[in-house]
Amino acid sequence: MGYTSSSSSSYYYDSRGRRRKVNKRQMMKKMSVWKREKYSLYFGIISLIVQSINVALLTDPIGGGPGNSSGSLYFASWFSFFLVFEMCLRYLELHTTSMGRKV
């Protein structure tokens, strides 16, 4: 969907080729790719912090958490931590490589 701006209003062509007007609200809702990647990185970091707390509370041998013995809860919590860590690294890589192309 390509937006085109004329002198008085903005419009786009839908899938059938019809010309449609764009409201100002629709233009304000459009978020840039760089901003989406930035928010994805922030939510990835928040997820990593929450998952770190989860692993620390569940598998703590001193506090006697429910996952301190080597069972399914132990492995599931550490596996999910590594998945969130990998996701955070991917978002960080995406964010650092797209810094120069702010759209």
Backbone as JSON Lines, residues from 0, in Angstrom:
{"i":0,"aa":"M","n":[0.85,-1.16,0.0],"ca":[0.0,0.0,0.0],"c":[0.9,1.22,0.0]}
{"i":1,"aa":"G","n":[0.96,1.92,-1.1],"ca":[1.79,3.1,-1.19],"c":[1.01,4.37,-0.92]}
{"i":2,"aa":"Y","n":[1.55,5.17,-0.05],"ca":[0.92,6.45,0.25],"c":[1.45,7.5,-0.72]}
{"i":3,"aa":"T","n":[0.55,8.33,-1.22],"ca":[0.92,9.41,-2.1],"c":[0.33,10.69,-1.55]}
{"i":4,"aa":"S","n":[1.11,11.73,-1.57],"ca":[0.65,12.99,-1.02],"c":[0.39,13.98,-2.14]}
{"i":5,"aa":"S","n":[-0.81,14.53,-2.14],"ca":[-1.12,15.59,-3.09],"c":[-1.11,16.92,-2.35]}
{"i":6,"aa":"S","n":[-1.5,17.97,-3.01],"ca":[-1.43,19.29,-2.39],"c":[-2.4,19.44,-1.22]}
{"i":7,"aa":"S","n":[-3.59,18.82,-1.29],"ca":[-4.58,19.02,-0.24],"c":[-4.68,17.86,0.73]}
{"i":8,"aa":"S","n":[-4.58,16.62,0.27],"ca":[-4.73,15.48,1.17],"c":[-3.89,14.31,0.69]}
{"i":9,"aa":"S","n":[-3.74,13.34,1.54],"ca":[-3.0,12.13,1.2],"c":[-3.97,11.06,0.77]}
{"i":10,"aa":"Y","n":[-3.52,10.18,-0.09],"ca":[-4.37,9.09,-0.54],"c":[-3.5,7.88,-0.85]}
{"i":11,"aa":"Y","n":[-4.16,6.73,-1.01],"ca":[-3.48,5.5,-1.38],"c":[-4.38,4.71,-2.31]}
{"i":12,"aa":"Y","n":[-3.81,3.73,-2.97],"ca":[-4.58,2.85,-3.84],"c":[-4.72,1.49,-3.15]}
{"i":13,"aa":"D","n":[-5.96,1.01,-3.03],"ca":[-6.18,-0.28,-2.37],"c":[-5.87,-1.41,-3.35]}
{"i":14,"aa":"S","n":[-6.18,-2.66,-2.93],"ca":[-5.83,-3.83,-3.73],"c":[-6.58,-3.88,-5.06]}
{"i":15,"aa":"R","n":[-7.73,-3.22,-5.16],"ca":[-8.48,-3.2,-6.41],"c":[-8.13,-1.99,-7.29]}
{"i":16,"aa":"G","n":[-7.22,-1.18,-6.85],"ca":[-6.8,-0.04,-7.63],"c":[-7.64,1.21,-7.41]}
{"i":17,"aa":"R","n":[-8.5,1.18,-6.41],"ca":[-9.32,2.35,-6.13],"c":[-8.55,3.34,-5.28]}
{"i":18,"aa":"R","n":[-8.76,4.61,-5.55],"ca":[-8.09,5.67,-4.81],"c":[-8.85,5.93,-3.51]}
{"i":19,"aa":"R","n":[-8.13,5.88,-2.38],"ca":[-8.74,6.1,-1.06],"c":[-8.03,7.23,-0.36]}
{"i":20,"aa":"K","n":[-8.79,8.01,0.4],"ca":[-8.19,9.08,1.19],"c":[-7.68,8.52,2.51]}
{"i":21,"aa":"V","n":[-6.64,9.14,3.03],"ca":[-6.06,8.73,4.3],"c":[-6.37,9.82,5.32]}
{"i":22,"aa":"N","n":[-6.96,9.4,6.44],"ca":[-7.22,10.35,7.51],"c":[-5.92,10.72,8.21]}
{"i":23,"aa":"K","n":[-5.93,11.82,8.92],"ca":[-4.76,12.23,9.69],"c":[-4.46,11.22,10.79]}
{"i":24,"aa":"R","n":[-5.51,10.61,11.36],"ca":[-5.3,9.59,12.4],"c":[-4.55,8.4,11.86]}
{"i":25,"aa":"Q","n":[-4.88,7.97,10.64],"ca":[-4.19,6.83,10.05],"c":[-2.72,7.14,9.81]}
{"i":26,"aa":"M","n":[-2.43,8.36,9.44],"ca":[-1.04,8.74,9.2],"c":[-0.27,8.78,10.52]}
{"i":27,"aa":"M","n":[-0.93,9.19,11.61],"ca":[-0.24,9.28,12.89],"c":[-0.02,7.9,13.5]}
{"i":28,"aa":"K","n":[-0.87,6.91,13.17],"ca":[-0.73,5.56,13.71],"c":[0.45,4.81,13.11]}
{"i":29,"aa":"K","n":[0.88,5.21,11.94],"ca":[1.95,4.5,11.26],"c":[3.26,4.67,12.01]}
{"i":30,"aa":"M","n":[3.87,3.55,12.42],"ca":[5.11,3.57,13.18],"c":[6.25,3.15,12.28]}
{"i":31,"aa":"S","n":[7.38,3.79,12.43],"ca":[8.52,3.47,11.59],"c":[9.12,2.12,11.99]}
{"i":32,"aa":"V","n":[9.86,1.55,11.07],"ca":[10.51,0.26,11.31],"c":[11.52,0.39,12.44]}
{"i":33,"aa":"W","n":[12.26,1.47,12.45],"ca":[13.29,1.66,13.47],"c":[12.66,1.74,14.86]}
{"i":34,"aa":"K","n":[11.52,2.4,14.97],"ca":[10.85,2.52,16.26],"c":[10.33,1.16,16.73]}
{"i":35,"aa":"R","n":[9.8,0.36,15.8],"ca":[9.35,-0.98,16.16],"c":[10.5,-1.84,16.65]}
{"i":36,"aa":"E","n":[11.65,-1.75,15.98],"ca":[12.81,-2.53,16.39],"c":[13.31,-2.07,17.76]}
{"i":37,"aa":"K","n":[13.23,-0.77,18.02],"ca":[13.65,-0.24,19.31],"c":[12.76,-0.77,20.43]}
{"i":38,"aa":"Y","n":[11.44,-0.74,20.22],"ca":[10.53,-1.26,21.24],"c":[10.66,-2.76,21.4]}
{"i":39,"aa":"S","n":[10.93,-3.47,20.31],"ca":[11.16,-4.92,20.42],"c":[12.37,-5.21,21.28]}
{"i":40,"aa":"L","n":[13.42,-4.41,21.12],"ca":[14.61,-4.59,21.96],"c":[14.29,-4.32,23.42]}
{"i":41,"aa":"Y","n":[13.54,-3.28,23.7],"ca":[13.19,-2.96,25.09],"c":[12.35,-4.08,25.72]}
{"i":42,"aa":"F","n":[11.37,-4.59,24.98],"ca":[10.57,-5.68,25.52],"c":[11.38,-6.97,25.66]}
{"i":43,"aa":"G","n":[12.35,-7.16,24.79],"ca":[13.23,-8.32,24.92],"c":[14.08,-8.22,26.18]}
{"i":44,"aa":"I","n":[14.57,-7.03,26.5],"ca":[15.37,-6.84,27.72],"c":[14.5,-7.03,28.96]}
{"i":45,"aa":"I","n":[13.27,-6.52,28.92],"ca":[12.35,-6.72,30.05],"c":[12.05,-8.2,30.23]}
{"i":46,"aa":"S","n":[11.84,-8.93,29.13],"ca":[11.61,-10.38,29.21],"c":[12.8,-11.11,29.78]}
{"i":47,"aa":"L","n":[14.0,-10.67,29.42],"ca":[15.21,-11.3,29.96],"c":[15.32,-11.07,31.46]}
{"i":48,"aa":"I","n":[14.99,-9.88,31.93],"ca":[15.04,-9.6,33.37],"c":[14.02,-10.43,34.11]}
{"i":49,"aa":"V","n":[12.8,-10.51,33.59],"ca":[11.75,-11.3,34.24],"c":[12.13,-12.78,34.25]}
{"i":50,"aa":"Q","n":[12.67,-13.28,33.16],"ca":[13.06,-14.69,33.11],"c":[14.24,-14.97,34.03]}
{"i":51,"aa":"S","n":[15.15,-14.01,34.19],"ca":[16.26,-14.19,35.13],"c":[15.75,-14.31,36.56]}
{"i":52,"aa":"I","n":[14.79,-13.49,36.91],"ca":[14.19,-13.58,38.25],"c":[13.48,-14.91,38.42]}
{"i":53,"aa":"N","n":[12.79,-15.35,37.37],"ca":[12.09,-16.64,37.41],"c":[13.06,-17.79,37.65]}
{"i":54,"aa":"V","n":[14.16,-17.81,36.92],"ca":[15.15,-18.88,37.07],"c":[15.79,-18.81,38.46]}
{"i":55,"aa":"A","n":[16.08,-17.6,38.92],"ca":[16.71,-17.46,40.23],"c":[15.81,-17.95,41.35]}
{"i":56,"aa":"L","n":[14.53,-17.65,41.27],"ca":[13.61,-18.08,42.34],"c":[13.28,-19.56,42.26]}
{"i":57,"aa":"L","n":[13.16,-20.1,41.06],"ca":[12.76,-21.5,40.94],"c":[13.9,-22.48,41.2]}
{"i":58,"aa":"T","n":[15.1,-22.16,40.79],"ca":[16.18,-23.13,40.86],"c":[17.21,-22.81,41.94]}
{"i":59,"aa":"D","n":[16.89,-21.93,42.86],"ca":[17.82,-21.56,43.93],"c":[17.96,-22.72,44.93]}
{"i":60,"aa":"P","n":[19.17,-23.3,45.06],"ca":[19.33,-24.42,45.99],"c":[19.3,-23.97,47.45]}
{"i":61,"aa":"I","n":[19.68,-22.74,47.72],"ca":[19.71,-22.26,49.11],"c":[18.3,-21.97,49.6]}
{"i":62,"aa":"G","n":[17.5,-21.32,48.78],"ca":[16.14,-20.96,49.17],"c":[15.17,-22.11,49.08]}
{"i":63,"aa":"G","n":[15.56,-23.2,48.47],"ca":[14.69,-24.36,48.38],"c":[13.53,-24.16,47.41]}
{"i":64,"aa":"G","n":[13.83,-23.59,46.25],"ca":[12.79,-23.39,45.24],"c":[12.27,-24.71,44.72]}
{"i":65,"aa":"P","n":[11.09,-24.69,44.08],"ca":[10.5,-25.96,43.63],"c":[11.27,-26.64,42.5]}
{"i":66,"aa":"G","n":[12.15,-25.93,41.83],"ca":[12.91,-26.53,40.74],"c":[14.37,-26.73,41.07]}
{"i":67,"aa":"N","n":[14.72,-26.85,42.36],"ca":[16.14,-26.97,42.68],"c":[16.69,-28.37,42.41]}
{"i":68,"aa":"S","n":[15.85,-29.39,42.35],"ca":[16.35,-30.7,41.95],"c":[16.28,-30.81,40.43]}
{"i":69,"aa":"S","n":[17.06,-31.71,39.91],"ca":[17.15,-31.86,38.46],"c":[15.91,-32.58,37.94]}
{"i":70,"aa":"G","n":[14.9,-31.8,37.6],"ca":[13.65,-32.36,37.08],"c":[13.18,-31.55,35.89]}
{"i":71,"aa":"S","n":[11.93,-31.77,35.52],"ca":[11.41,-31.1,34.34],"c":[11.27,-29.59,34.54]}
{"i":72,"aa":"L","n":[10.93,-29.15,35.76],"ca":[10.81,-27.72,36.03],"c":[12.17,-27.04,35.95]}
{"i":73,"aa":"Y","n":[13.2,-27.72,36.42],"ca":[14.56,-27.19,36.36],"c":[15.0,-26.97,34.92]}
{"i":74,"aa":"F","n":[14.84,-28.01,34.11],"ca":[15.28,-27.91,32.71],"c":[14.41,-26.95,31.91]}
{"i":75,"aa":"A","n":[13.11,-26.9,32.17],"ca":[12.22,-26.0,31.44],"c":[12.53,-24.54,31.75]}
{"i":76,"aa":"S","n":[12.84,-24.24,33.01],"ca":[13.14,-22.86,33.36],"c":[14.46,-22.4,32.75]}
{"i":77,"aa":"W","n":[15.48,-23.26,32.78],"ca":[16.75,-22.86,32.17],"c":[16.67,-22.81,30.64]}
{"i":78,"aa":"F","n":[15.9,-23.73,30.06],"ca":[15.73,-23.72,28.61],"c":[15.01,-22.44,28.17]}
{"i":79,"aa":"S","n":[13.99,-22.04,28.89],"ca":[13.28,-20.8,28.53],"c":[14.17,-19.58,28.75]}
{"i":80,"aa":"F","n":[15.02,-19.62,29.76],"ca":[15.97,-18.52,29.96],"c":[16.91,-18.39,28.76]}
{"i":81,"aa":"F","n":[17.44,-19.51,28.28],"ca":[18.35,-19.45,27.13],"c":[17.62,-19.01,25.86]}
{"i":82,"aa":"L","n":[16.34,-19.39,25.71],"ca":[15.58,-18.92,24.56],"c":[15.36,-17.42,24.6]}
{"i":83,"aa":"V","n":[15.02,-16.89,25.76],"ca":[14.83,-15.44,25.9],"c":[16.15,-14.71,25.71]}
{"i":84,"aa":"F","n":[17.23,-15.28,26.2],"ca":[18.55,-14.68,26.01],"c":[18.91,-14.62,24.53]}
{"i":85,"aa":"E","n":[18.64,-15.7,23.8],"ca":[18.9,-15.72,22.36],"c":[18.02,-14.7,21.63]}
{"i":86,"aa":"M","n":[16.76,-14.6,22.03],"ca":[15.86,-13.62,21.43],"c":[16.37,-12.2,21.67]}
{"i":87,"aa":"C","n":[16.84,-11.94,22.87],"ca":[17.36,-10.61,23.2],"c":[18.61,-10.3,22.37]}
{"i":88,"aa":"L","n":[19.47,-11.29,22.16],"ca":[20.65,-11.08,21.32],"c":[20.26,-10.79,19.87]}
{"i":89,"aa":"R","n":[19.24,-11.47,19.38],"ca":[18.78,-11.23,18.0],"c":[18.22,-9.82,17.85]}
{"i":90,"aa":"Y","n":[17.42,-9.39,18.83],"ca":[16.87,-8.03,18.77],"c":[17.98,-6.99,18.9]}
{"i":91,"aa":"L","n":[18.99,-7.26,19.71],"ca":[20.11,-6.34,19.83],"c":[20.87,-6.24,18.52]}
{"i":92,"aa":"E","n":[21.09,-7.38,17.88],"ca":[21.77,-7.38,16.58],"c":[20.94,-6.62,15.53]}
{"i":93,"aa":"L","n":[19.64,-6.84,15.53],"ca":[18.76,-6.15,14.59],"c":[18.77,-4.65,14.86]}
{"i":94,"aa":"H","n":[18.78,-4.27,16.12],"ca":[18.77,-2.85,16.49],"c":[20.08,-2.17,16.11]}
{"i":95,"aa":"T","n":[21.21,-2.83,16.33],"ca":[22.5,-2.21,16.02],"c":[22.78,-2.15,14.53]}
{"i":96,"aa":"T","n":[22.28,-3.11,13.75],"ca":[22.51,-3.07,12.31],"c":[21.58,-2.1,11.61]}
{"i":97,"aa":"S","n":[20.45,-1.75,12.22],"ca":[19.51,-0.85,11.57],"c":[19.61,0.58,12.1]}
{"i":98,"aa":"M","n":[20.62,0.88,12.9],"ca":[20.75,2.22,13.44],"c":[21.0,3.26,12.35]}
{"i":99,"aa":"G","n":[21.71,2.89,11.32],"ca":[22.02,3.85,10.27],"c":[20.89,4.1,9.31]}
{"i":100,"aa":"R","n":[19.88,3.23,9.28],"ca":[18.79,3.39,8.32],"c":[17.49,3.73,9.0]}
{"i":101,"aa":"K","n":[17.46,4.81,9.75],"ca":[16.23,5.25,10.39],"c":[15.23,5.61,9.32]}
{"i":102,"aa":"V","n":[14.07,4.98,9.38],"ca":[13.01,5.19,8.39],"c":[11.9,5.97,9.01]}
